[in-house]
């Protein structure tokens, strides 16, 4: 496949002809199995086939007389009319500080919906000494268009294709190599949908993501992982309706998860699907059907009081409860009693992370995992969320290496959960707080709950909120 991916377009549309010859003669017996759980695979195959058919049927357009010999003309005259936007990390981080614009390598993006019209236009222009390379990457045994590279003496321009994948944007990987660091198409990546704005920069008119800070925040966690479609399909066959996704529950979970995601991302906080929510994403490509809550993780270093305050009285995911201490066992519970989201704060200790995800009475338990620091993006219920990049290792440690593949409503394994100690009668009144939907601290309810587990009853709580 690699040889195919480096073919240069020296004649407009000649690549398209070669592309079809390659598929019709090189591998006539090759078939692509489309997993029923991977709806996007069928969509992307159809999109690519339609695009290539359209382009191959219109390869005799006359060339325009305009000759492009510099980066300014290419960008100002052709890029903006097709909504091509700057995504080069080195440039967008320093737009206010740069005094010249002469990059040897520059990255742009284009939505797939705009690519056909742009490619027709760009292939019809005259670019002396420039080579056009239409690159592809492999996605589940099929090649999909990933980017267009325009290599000129003055610069190499990368134009990455952004596909609409459910309610977010997805970029495939390719094997185009260059001497510079490659920030896009190096790996599959995903972003929330975003608007564009046009700016004047030196002599250039550039379109950029409307919220650059959000775009840069998302980029660092944008490497995209797929769920285990094969296991999800096998379990669907083996367990039938017992393991089917529950539409009503998924809608409730999604509403709450999207709101929590919006709040955390608004503060530029890293978070990830944890515990059963991580398992559900990977094994079931959805939500575990029998669950009544969802779980998220955050690093304790990212704690800020304003995050908690934002949840207090929130209309969709109000703060329900706060558990533990900031130094070793902090947790927020938001949502409602019929379906809630637990946010566990992870603490670092030597080569591990630990959190307190299970408390029975005054007994404390720690869940211990191998330390991780890289966060990736995934699809869950048609939306983009985040998980630890080493998600499979995480699941193996939480649920045992092979035991997690079988759905069980009464699973009680958890090999990495350890009894850690017990809250003393003096400590316990400080580590639990309940809140109402209006955000107010429920003193009476909290006091009653605490007293049920104390030998010496309190008349009032020693701490206010």
RODO-2510 file (C-alpha; in nm, 4 decimals, decimal comma):
residues 465
     n   res          X          Y          Z
     1     x     0,0000     0,0000     0,0000
     2     x     0,2839     0,2420     0,0768
     3     x     0,3929     0,2683    -0,2848
     4     x     0,0435     0,3719    -0,3848
     5     x     0,0312     0,6418    -0,1206
     6     x     0,3274     0,8364    -0,2646
     7     x     0,2119     0,8685    -0,6292
     8     x     0,2499     1,2298    -0,7480
     9     x    -0,0121     1,4156    -0,9463
    10     x     0,1914     1,5631    -1,2292
    11     x    -0,1130     1,5711    -1,4563
    12     x    -0,4488     1,6837    -1,3169
    13     x    -0,6647     1,3887    -1,2121
    14     x    -0,4161     1,1276    -1,3312
    15     x    -0,3998     1,0018    -0,9723
    16     x    -0,7696     0,9274    -0,9783
    17     x    -0,7321     0,7055    -1,2821
    18     x    -0,4390     0,5223    -1,1226
    19     x    -0,6357     0,4872    -0,8002
    20     x    -0,9148     0,3000    -0,9725
    21     x    -0,6797     0,0837    -1,1736
    22     x    -0,5080    -0,0125    -0,8493
    23     x    -0,8273    -0,1281    -0,6907
    24     x    -0,9672    -0,3010    -0,9961
    25     x    -0,6527    -0,4998    -1,0881
    26     x    -0,4199    -0,5389    -0,7896
    27     x    -0,6564    -0,7052    -0,5448
    28     x    -0,9620    -0,8333    -0,7321
    29     x    -1,0583    -1,0801    -0,4595
    30     x    -1,0149    -0,8460    -0,1625
    31     x    -1,3268    -0,7928     0,0441
    32     x    -1,3784    -0,5630     0,3385
    33     x    -1,5883    -0,6930     0,6247
    34     x    -1,7981    -0,4152     0,7719
    35     x    -1,8694    -0,4761     1,1389
    36     x    -2,2309    -0,3959     1,2217
    37     x    -2,1130    -0,1889     1,5184
    38     x    -1,8894     0,0331     1,3029
    39     x    -2,1377     0,2459     1,1113
    40     x    -1,8700     0,4999     1,0218
    41     x    -1,6711     0,2474     0,8144
    42     x    -1,9539     0,1992     0,5662
    43     x    -2,0118     0,5742     0,5510
    44     x    -1,6492     0,6582     0,4802
    45     x    -1,6193     0,3904     0,2092
    46     x    -1,9291     0,5286     0,0379
    47     x    -1,8065     0,8885     0,0665
    48     x    -1,4661     0,8091    -0,0814
    49     x    -1,6079     0,5998    -0,3641
    50     x    -1,8532     0,8729    -0,4603
    51     x    -1,5851     1,1421    -0,4514
    52     x    -1,3391     0,9462    -0,6623
    53     x    -1,6087     0,8574    -0,9151
    54     x    -1,7047     1,2236    -0,9460
    55     x    -1,3459     1,3345    -0,9955
    56     x    -1,2571     1,0625    -1,2453
    57     x    -1,5581     1,1553    -1,4596
    58     x    -1,4441     1,5144    -1,5042
    59     x    -1,0736     1,5035    -1,5855
    60     x    -1,0716     1,7051    -1,9075
    61     x    -1,1405     2,0537    -1,7764
    62     x    -0,9344     2,3287    -1,9465
    63     x    -0,6580     2,4909    -1,7452
    64     x    -0,6959     2,8507    -1,6321
    65     x    -0,4433     3,1095    -1,7417
    66     x    -0,3593     3,2167    -1,3870
    67     x    -0,0143     3,1004    -1,2746
    68     x     0,0597     3,0733    -0,9022
    69     x     0,4205     3,1186    -0,7944
    70     x     0,3928     3,2180    -0,4280
    71     x     0,2198     3,1167    -0,1068
    72     x     0,0286     3,4428    -0,0708
    73     x    -0,1640     3,4035    -0,3976
    74     x    -0,2471     3,0401    -0,3296
    75     x    -0,3887     3,1151     0,0150
    76     x    -0,5610     3,4473    -0,0480
    77     x    -0,7129     3,3604    -0,3849
    78     x    -0,7987     2,9920    -0,3502
    79     x    -0,8040     2,8746     0,0092
    80     x    -1,0533     3,1162     0,1597
    81     x    -1,3259     3,0583    -0,0988
    82     x    -1,3262     2,6884    -0,0043
    83     x    -1,3139     2,7465     0,3728
    84     x    -0,9640     2,6049     0,4104
    85     x    -0,8393     2,6925     0,7568
    86     x    -0,5001     2,7223     0,9222
    87     x    -0,4259     2,4509     1,1804
    88     x    -0,0467     2,4694     1,1907
    89     x     0,0376     2,4544     1,5617
    90     x     0,3621     2,6496     1,5352
    91     x     0,1879     2,9337     1,3562
    92     x    -0,1412     2,9625     1,5435
    93     x     0,0467     2,9691     1,8737
    94     x     0,2477     3,2707     1,7572
    95     x     0,0159     3,4703     1,5330
    96     x     0,0572     3,7845     1,7417
    97     x     0,4370     3,7602     1,7588
    98     x     0,5435     3,6760     1,4038
    99     x     0,6814     3,9384     1,1680
   100     x     0,7196     3,7174     0,8610
   101     x     0,5383     3,4266     0,7045
   102     x     0,7794     3,2008     0,5185
   103     x     0,7214     2,8500     0,6526
   104     x     0,8879     2,5525     0,4878
   105     x     0,5958     2,3361     0,6006
   106     x     0,2474     2,4630     0,6771
   107     x    -0,0671     2,2735     0,7769
   108     x    -0,4241     2,3583     0,6801
   109     x    -0,7529     2,1760     0,7181
   110     x    -1,0592     2,1336     0,4999
   111     x    -1,3938     1,9682     0,5678
   112     x    -1,4574     1,6669     0,3459
   113     x    -1,7752     1,8321     0,2151
   114     x    -1,5641     2,1109     0,0606
   115     x    -1,2819     1,8960    -0,0717
   116     x    -1,4274     1,7972    -0,4097
   117     x    -1,4885     2,1539    -0,5261
   118     x    -1,1479     2,2629    -0,3969
   119     x    -0,9674     1,9751    -0,5649
   120     x    -1,1391     2,0475    -0,8959
   121     x    -1,0236     2,4073    -0,8689
   122     x    -0,6690     2,3423    -0,7556
   123     x    -0,6122     2,0713    -1,0182
   124     x    -0,7194     2,3177    -1,2836
   125     x    -0,4616     2,5811    -1,1919
   126     x    -0,1014     2,6163    -1,2977
   127     x     0,1638     2,5703    -1,0293
   128     x     0,5093     2,5749    -1,1888
   129     x     0,7563     2,3510    -1,0015
   130     x     0,4871     2,2282    -0,7615
   131     x     0,3829     1,8656    -0,7159
   132     x     0,0404     1,7652    -0,5860
   133     x     0,0175     1,4447    -0,3827
   134     x    -0,3206     1,3062    -0,2850
   135     x    -0,2503     1,0806     0,0109
   136     x    -0,4505     0,8051     0,1736
   137     x    -0,4399     0,6121     0,4990
   138     x    -0,5659     0,2711     0,6016
   139     x    -0,8815     0,2479     0,8091
   140     x    -0,9974    -0,1067     0,8908
   141     x    -0,8374    -0,2593     0,5779
   142     x    -0,9619     0,0076     0,3391
   143     x    -0,7807     0,3165     0,2148
   144     x    -0,9434     0,6532     0,2746
   145     x    -0,8356     0,9918     0,1448
   146     x    -0,6487     1,1722     0,4185
   147     x    -0,4762     1,4836     0,2843
   148     x    -0,3542     1,6793    -0,0161
   149     x     0,0106     1,7877    -0,0204
   150     x     0,1292     2,0725    -0,2442
   151     x     0,5087     2,0627    -0,2557
   152     x     0,6621     2,3799    -0,3982
   153     x     1,0130     2,5310    -0,3804
   154     x     0,8917     2,7968    -0,1380
   155     x     0,6884     2,5694     0,0927
   156     x     0,5114     2,2360     0,1352
   157     x     0,1423     2,2813     0,2090
   158     x    -0,0455     2,0061     0,3910
   159     x    -0,4255     2,0152     0,3663
   160     x    -0,5750     1,7588     0,6048
   161     x    -0,9254     1,6300     0,5374
   162     x    -1,1673     1,6586     0,8306
   163     x    -1,4502     1,4039     0,8076
   164     x    -1,7796     1,4579     0,9890
   165     x    -1,8123     1,1562     1,2158
   166     x    -2,1477     1,1647     1,3924
   167     x    -2,1330     1,4844     1,6014
   168     x    -1,7598     1,5537     1,5811
   169     x    -1,4738     1,5748     1,3294
   170     x    -1,2240     1,2985     1,2494
   171     x    -0,8914     1,3030     1,0623
   172     x    -0,7351     0,9813     0,9254
   173     x    -0,3691     0,8886     0,9395
   174     x    -0,1419     0,8651     0,6343
   175     x     0,2194     0,7723     0,5576
   176     x     0,3355     1,0909     0,3868
   177     x     0,6782     1,1672     0,5318
   178     x     0,8633     1,4943     0,5661
   179     x     1,1639     1,6335     0,7507
   180     x     0,9515     1,8620     0,9671
   181     x     0,7429     1,7524     1,2612
   182     x     0,4025     1,6414     1,1383
   183     x     0,1166     1,7429     1,3676
   184     x    -0,1740     1,6151     1,1563
   185     x    -0,2309     1,2863     0,9713
   186     x     0,0499     1,1433     1,1853
   187     x    -0,2193     0,9523     1,3758
   188     x    -0,6002     0,9438     1,3597
   189     x    -0,7288     1,2495     1,5475
   190     x    -1,0655     1,3930     1,6495
   191     x    -1,2043     1,7352     1,7396
   192     x    -1,5338     1,8813     1,8447
   193     x    -1,7003     2,0679     1,5598
   194     x    -1,5872     2,4295     1,5467
   195     x    -1,6655     2,7553     1,3685
   196     x    -1,4154     2,9597     1,1684
   197     x    -1,3190     3,3242     1,1604
   198     x    -1,1096     3,5197     0,9120
   199     x    -0,8137     3,7287     1,0217
   200     x    -0,5676     3,9585     0,8487
   201     x    -0,2154     3,8404     0,9161
   202     x     0,0669     4,0337     0,7523
   203     x    -0,0286     4,0189     0,3818
   204     x    -0,2450     3,7116     0,4248
   205     x    -0,6138     3,6597     0,4803
   206     x    -0,6390     3,3446     0,6885
   207     x    -0,9278     3,1432     0,8227
   208     x    -0,8630     2,9896     1,1633
   209     x    -1,0676     2,8033     1,4279
   210     x    -1,2873     3,0576     1,6046
   211     x    -1,1636     2,9576     1,9511
   212     x    -0,7916     2,8900     1,9164
   213     x    -0,7479     2,8209     2,2868
   214     x    -1,0126     2,5463     2,2692
   215     x    -0,8573     2,4047     1,9517
   216     x    -0,5120     2,3827     2,1123
   217     x    -0,6598     2,2302     2,4284
   218     x    -0,8328     1,9624     2,2217
   219     x    -0,5271     1,8923     2,0082
   220     x    -0,3171     1,7594     2,2953
   221     x    -0,5809     1,4908     2,3616
   222     x    -0,6906     1,4428     2,0003
   223     x    -0,5294     1,1066     1,9105
   224     x    -0,8289     0,8867     1,8313
   225     x    -0,8911     0,5302     1,9501
   226     x    -1,1558     0,2861     1,8292
   227     x    -1,3644     0,0636     2,0543
   228     x    -1,3492    -0,3163     2,0234
   229     x    -1,6092    -0,3613     1,7486
   230     x    -1,5378    -0,7331     1,7197
   231     x    -1,6079    -0,8090     2,0872
   232     x    -1,9151    -0,5842     2,0832
   233     x    -2,0580    -0,7689     1,7829
   234     x    -1,9784    -1,1121     1,9308
   235     x    -2,1480    -1,0235     2,2600
   236     x    -2,4485    -0,8930     2,0721
   237     x    -2,4814    -1,2306     1,9000
   238     x    -2,4097    -1,4385     2,2118
   239     x    -2,6237    -1,2511     2,4633
   240     x    -2,8895    -1,0934     2,2433
   241     x    -3,1337    -0,8601     2,4157
   242     x    -2,9544    -0,8967     2,7512
   243     x    -2,6634    -0,6975     2,6133
   244     x    -2,8460    -0,4615     2,3798
   245     x    -2,7935    -0,0907     2,4217
   246     x    -3,0884     0,0650     2,6054
   247     x    -3,2035     0,3680     2,4076
   248     x    -3,3771     0,5516     2,6913
   249     x    -3,0884     0,4963     2,9321
   250     x    -2,8343     0,6007     2,6701
   251     x    -3,0224     0,9227     2,6026
   252     x    -3,0257     1,0018     2,9743
   253     x    -2,6568     0,9165     3,0124
   254     x    -2,5597     1,1171     2,7057
   255     x    -2,7458     1,4270     2,8195
   256     x    -2,5600     1,4248     3,1497
   257     x    -2,2212     1,3287     3,0072
   258     x    -2,2376     1,5992     2,7405
   259     x    -2,3121     1,8610     3,0022
   260     x    -2,0276     1,7490     3,2287
   261     x    -1,7961     1,7412     2,9272
   262     x    -1,8979     2,0954     2,8331
   263     x    -1,8270     2,2236     3,1835
   264     x    -1,4903     2,0505     3,2200
   265     x    -1,3732     2,1438     2,8716
   266     x    -1,4884     2,4994     2,9333
   267     x    -1,2319     2,5101     3,2140
   268     x    -0,9796     2,3291     2,9881
   269     x    -0,9605     2,0364     3,2276
   270     x    -0,8419     1,6910     3,1256
   271     x    -1,0876     1,4124     3,2055
   272     x    -1,1536     1,0577     3,0918
   273     x    -1,4099     0,7798     3,0984
   274     x    -1,3288     0,5616     3,3995
   275     x    -1,4349     0,2325     3,5574
   276     x    -1,7520     0,0884     3,4009
   277     x    -1,7888     0,3766     3,1567
   278     x    -1,4462     0,3020     3,0098
   279     x    -1,5294    -0,0687     2,9946
   280     x    -1,8654     0,0032     2,8314
   281     x    -1,7044     0,2195     2,5645
   282     x    -1,4404    -0,0379     2,4747
   283     x    -1,6250    -0,3696     2,5153
   284     x    -1,9796    -0,2684     2,4211
   285     x    -1,9053     0,0361     2,2038
   286     x    -2,1663     0,2090     2,4192
   287     x    -2,2947     0,2182     2,7764
   288     x    -2,3084    -0,0989     2,9891
   289     x    -2,6817    -0,1848     2,9640
   290     x    -2,7371    -0,2596     3,3341
   291     x    -2,5518     0,0430     3,4749
   292     x    -2,7168     0,3261     3,6665
   293     x    -2,4311     0,5741     3,6600
   294     x    -2,1293     0,6838     3,4610
   295     x    -1,7744     0,7376     3,5816
   296     x    -1,5146     0,9987     3,4929
   297     x    -1,1593     1,0520     3,6140
   298     x    -0,9560     1,3699     3,6600
   299     x    -0,6093     1,4454     3,7931
   300     x    -0,6148     1,6020     4,1389
   301     x    -0,3700     1,8631     4,0082
   302     x    -0,6560     1,9958     3,7954
   303     x    -0,8823     2,0561     4,0937
   304     x    -1,0144     2,4092     4,1267
   305     x    -1,3010     2,5184     4,3541
   306     x    -1,4670     2,6926     4,0588
   307     x    -1,5338     2,3533     3,8972
   308     x    -1,7336     2,2386     4,1975
   309     x    -1,9118     2,5746     4,2146
   310     x    -2,0100     2,5477     3,8483
   311     x    -2,1933     2,2226     3,9194
   312     x    -2,3792     2,3596     4,2211
   313     x    -2,7328     2,4322     4,1073
   314     x    -2,6612     2,3347     3,7462
   315     x    -2,9848     2,2640     3,5573
   316     x    -2,8715     1,9336     3,4012
   317     x    -2,6009     1,7927     3,6294
   318     x    -2,6336     1,9618     3,9684
   319     x    -2,3882     1,8669     4,2410
   320     x    -2,5421     1,5881     4,4528
   321     x    -2,2589     1,5006     4,6878
   322     x    -1,8947     1,5498     4,7738
   323     x    -1,6898     1,2657     4,9228
   324     x    -1,3428     1,2352     5,0714
   325     x    -1,0494     1,4692     5,1215
   326     x    -0,8576     1,6648     4,8613
   327     x    -0,5266     1,5134     4,9632
   328     x    -0,6162     1,1490     4,9039
   329     x    -0,9799     1,0604     4,8295
   330     x    -1,1776     1,3369     4,6566
   331     x    -1,4933     1,2685     4,4546
   332     x    -1,7818     1,4746     4,3183
   333     x    -2,1187     1,3235     4,2287
   334     x    -2,3379     1,5196     3,9881
   335     x    -2,6669     1,4552     3,8099
   336     x    -2,9707     1,3033     3,9770
   337     x    -3,0543     1,0036     4,1925
   338     x    -3,1959     0,8096     3,8962
   339     x    -2,8720     0,8503     3,6947
   340     x    -2,5579     1,0286     3,8072
   341     x    -2,1983     1,0941     3,7056
   342     x    -1,9183     1,0185     3,9514
   343     x    -1,6050     1,2293     3,9041
   344     x    -1,3084     1,0622     4,0732
   345     x    -0,9909     1,2591     4,1320
   346     x    -0,6751     1,0556     4,0703
   347     x    -0,3725     1,0950     4,2958
   348     x    -0,0165     1,0117     4,1956
   349     x     0,1995     0,7877     4,4126
   350     x     0,5376     0,6645     4,2864
   351     x     0,4659     0,4679     3,9663
   352     x     0,0901     0,4496     4,0240
   353     x    -0,2296     0,6493     4,0263
   354     x    -0,4920     0,5761     4,2867
   355     x    -0,8429     0,6941     4,3587
   356     x    -1,1129     0,6094     4,6102
   357     x    -1,3978     0,4775     4,4034
   358     x    -1,5627     0,2537     4,6585
   359     x    -1,6606     0,3408     5,0159
   360     x    -1,8752     0,1187     5,2336
   361     x    -1,9799     0,2927     5,5502
   362     x    -1,6657     0,4378     5,7035
   363     x    -1,4396     0,1835     5,5332
   364     x    -1,2048     0,3301     5,2717
   365     x    -1,0866     0,1484     4,9598
   366     x    -0,8217     0,2453     4,7069
   367     x    -0,8199     0,1534     4,3406
   368     x    -0,4601     0,1395     4,2164
   369     x    -0,3511     0,1662     3,8530
   370     x    -0,0218     0,1962     3,6687
   371     x     0,0531     0,5657     3,6256
   372     x    -0,0530     0,7265     3,2988
   373     x    -0,0481     1,0807     3,1640
   374     x    -0,1636     1,0639     2,8024
   375     x    -0,5316     1,1178     2,7206
   376     x    -0,6914     1,0253     2,3870
   377     x    -1,0269     1,0813     2,2155
   378     x    -1,2994     0,8263     2,1385
   379     x    -1,6560     0,8021     2,0115
   380     x    -1,9307     0,7231     2,2610
   381     x    -2,3009     0,7586     2,1762
   382     x    -2,2128     0,9624     1,8656
   383     x    -2,0120     1,2185     2,0652
   384     x    -1,6409     1,2701     2,1279
   385     x    -1,5179     1,1924     2,4774
   386     x    -1,1786     1,1164     2,6306
   387     x    -1,0087     0,8050     2,7699
   388     x    -0,6583     0,7113     2,8891
   389     x    -0,4529     0,6336     2,5786
   390     x    -0,3526     0,3009     2,7347
   391     x    -0,7177     0,2114     2,7786
   392     x    -0,6760    -0,1640     2,7319
   393     x    -0,4068    -0,1852     3,0001
   394     x    -0,6295     0,0202     3,2300
   395     x    -0,9212    -0,2208     3,1727
   396     x    -0,6991    -0,5256     3,2301
   397     x    -0,5904    -0,3838     3,5649
   398     x    -0,9452    -0,2926     3,6684
   399     x    -1,1223    -0,6111     3,5573
   400     x    -0,8564    -0,8793     3,5062
   401     x    -0,6911    -0,9493     3,1745
   402     x    -0,9572    -1,1691     3,0144
   403     x    -1,2525    -1,1532     3,2519
   404     x    -1,3811    -0,8196     3,1241
   405     x    -1,4944    -0,9483     2,7841
   406     x    -1,7991    -1,1283     2,9278
   407     x    -2,0853    -0,8931     3,0323
   408     x    -2,2012    -0,9577     3,3915
   409     x    -2,4540    -0,7576     3,5890
   410     x    -2,3166    -0,8938     3,9179
   411     x    -1,9432    -0,8600     3,8518
   412     x    -1,7430    -0,8370     4,1756
   413     x    -1,3828    -0,8948     4,0682
   414     x    -1,1847    -0,5690     4,0800
   415     x    -0,8386    -0,7159     4,1469
   416     x    -0,6853    -0,3715     4,1986
   417     x    -0,9208    -0,2525     4,4770
   418     x    -0,7710    -0,2664     4,8254
   419     x    -0,9018    -0,1893     5,1715
   420     x    -0,7125     0,1192     5,2753
   421     x    -0,8391     0,2001     5,6214
   422     x    -1,1350     0,3515     5,8001
   423     x    -1,2569     0,7017     5,8638
   424     x    -1,2408     0,7736     6,2359
   425     x    -1,5457     0,9159     6,4137
   426     x    -1,3638     1,2485     6,4250
   427     x    -1,2837     1,2466     6,0507
   428     x    -1,6128     1,1203     5,9142
   429     x    -1,8238     1,4379     5,9582
   430     x    -1,5771     1,6210     5,7329
   431     x    -1,5746     1,3831     5,4362
   432     x    -1,9387     1,3732     5,3209
   433     x    -2,1625     1,6566     5,2055
   434     x    -2,4971     1,6436     5,0268
   435     x    -2,6418     1,9190     4,8085
   436     x    -2,9839     2,0104     4,6742
   437     x    -3,0711     2,0823     4,3134
   438     x    -3,0560     2,4528     4,3966
   439     x    -2,6918     2,4161     4,5028
   440     x    -2,7533     2,4595     4,8747
   441     x    -2,5681     2,2471     5,1287
   442     x    -2,8146     2,0009     5,2844
   443     x    -2,7020     2,0187     5,6467
   444     x    -2,9814     1,8126     5,8001
   445     x    -2,9560     1,5320     5,5450
   446     x    -2,5775     1,5210     5,5777
   447     x    -2,5956     1,5201     5,9583
   448     x    -2,8488     1,2362     5,9582
   449     x    -2,6342     1,0284     5,7210
   450     x    -2,3202     1,0837     5,9277
   451     x    -2,4912     1,0043     6,2588
   452     x    -2,6073     0,6677     6,1286
   453     x    -2,2430     0,5594     6,1298
   454     x    -2,1254     0,7225     6,4518
   455     x    -2,1485     0,5767     6,8013
   456     x    -2,1639     0,9242     6,9516
   457     x    -2,4314     1,1256     6,7724
   458     x    -2,3650     1,4841     6,6694
   459     x    -2,6105     1,7671     6,7309
   460     x    -2,4606     1,9700     6,4496
   461     x    -2,1896     1,9380     6,1880
   462     x    -1,8466     2,0733     6,2807
   463     x    -1,8080     2,2284     5,9374
   464     x    -2,0236     2,4478     5,7157
   465     x    -1,9952     2,4627     5,3385
***
